[in-house]
Amino acid sequence: MEHNALKVLDAGVTTVRDLGCVGTISTVLRDSVQQAKTIGPRILCANAPITVPGGHAHTWGGVARGVDECRAEAHKRISEVMSTGGFSSLGTRPMEACYSVEELKAIVDEVHAHGITATTHATGVEGIRRAIQAQFDCIEHCHWGVEGGSRYNDSIAKQIVENNIAVCPTMNTACLEKDYFCPWDSRHQVLENLRKLRKCGARIIIGTDNGIALCPFERYADGLSVLSEAGYTCREIVAAGTDKAAEACGLSSVTGKLLPGMDADIVAFEGNPLDSVEAFSKPRFVMVSSR
């Protein structure tokens, strides 16, 4: 984790959300960075994500079933959760919703009572719909998965916008044309779904799903090029990785803008990132949390 933290910092990322790990090792790394014992970006931790018995990432220790257990686990974690299965956990079904709306709402209510944002892993359409009903602040993946592929849903997308829920579509190296291996649908359909999210006005933030196989931390910029290919402008991509991302992370008063009194998280690139997304792959200077 220390090695990967340094690689993602060198790639120009000054804040990361670690939305799942075994036990509490992410918190240990976060504290080590804060104490200047380890070089790395600012880390927001979820530790073991909340999931159903036998569900996605259940071996990491955040298992809960039923409203009371979900509330208790959220109180214990006070962080982010997962609401559908995932492709990297054998035996889970990514297109199916794992938690009821009542269970999800118990988690969100507990988290919000502590002033913390809540995000959920939702790849399937039904999981996305329930995440909106439960009032999550952010949805990870949002791939519109159904059996046999994906099916973008206009009415659900409209609800995402109306509820001001951020969407982190987790584009990464696996989504590049030459490296494509996403398991949920064709690349053409993945890009089309991204275009529709942009058209409907969804608040997109940058995230990569780093940690899965064949998605190197140092290739953070690959996901940005996928968004560009889907029609997002360079200015939209910059906002999605700075101001909007900070807001979704609850860090609007800390970072995301260059203003007096805020942390000086600064990245300099070879080339102008407002002219070409390719500039993001050539960071030359990174400064994090300097006042």
C-alpha positions, 0 to 999 in steps of 0.5 A, a space after each residue: 500500500 505504501 508503494 502504491 500510494 507513492 505511485 499514485 502521488 507521482 501520477 499527480 493525485 493528491 487525495 485518494 479514497 480507499 474504499 476497501 481494505 482488509 481490517 483497518 490497514 488503510 487507517 494505519 497508512 493514512 496516519 503514517 502519511 499524516 505524520 510524515 512517516 510515509 510519502 503519499 497523498 491525503 487518504 480518506 479511509 473506508 477500511 472494510 466495506 459493508 457487504 452481505 454474507 458471502 458478498 463482494 469483498 466479504 472476506 475483508 471483514 465488513 459483513 452485515 445483514 438486516 437493518 440492525 446489523 447494517 446500522 451497527 456496522 455503519 456505526 463501527 465503520 462510519 464510512 462507505 459501503 457496497 450495495 451490489 456484488 462485484 466482478 472481482 469476488 467469485 460467487 457474487 452477482 454484480 447485477 443484483 442488489 444485495 441490500 434492501 432500501 431499508 438496510 441501505 437507509 439505515 447505513 446512510 442515516 448513521 453515517 450522515 448523523 456523524 457528518 460523513 459522506 456515504 458512497 456505495 458500490 453499485 454496478 447493477 440498475 436495481 442497486 443504483 435505484 436503491 442507492 438513490 432512494 437511500 440518499 447516498 452521496 455518491 455512487 461508484 461504478 454506476 455501470 447500468 448492469 443487467 443480465 447480459 450487458 447494460 441498460 441505461 435508464 433515463 428516469 433513474 439518471 434523472 433521479 441521480 441529477 435531481 438528488 445531486 448524487 455524484 457518480 464515479 464511473 471508475 474509468 481506468 486502464 481496463 477501459 482503453 481500447 487497446 487494453 479493454 477487458 471490462 466484463 459488463 458490456 462492450 466498450 462501445 456501450 460503456 462509452 455510450 453510457 458515459 455520454 448519456 450521463 454527461 448529457 443528462 447533467 450528472 455530477 461526474 467525479 474521477 476515480 479509477 478502481 485501482 487495486 484490481 488486476 492490470 490497472 496500474 496506479 501510475 496510469 491514473 491518466 488512462 481513465 481521463 482519456 476514456 472520459 475525453 473519448 466519451 465527449 467530456 471536455 478538458 475543463 469538465 475533466 479538470 473539474 471532475 478531478 478537483 473541485 467536484 471531487 473535493 465536494 464529493 469527498 467532503 473536502 470543499 473547505 480544504 482542497 479542490 481550489 487554489 484559494 487563500 487558506 486552503 491546502 496547496 495541492 498543486 500539480 504541474 504538467 508538461 503541456 496544457 491540460 485544458 488543451 489536451 487530456 494527454 497532458 495529464 499523463 505527463 506530471 512534472 511536479 506534485 505538491 500535496 497538503 502544503 500551506 
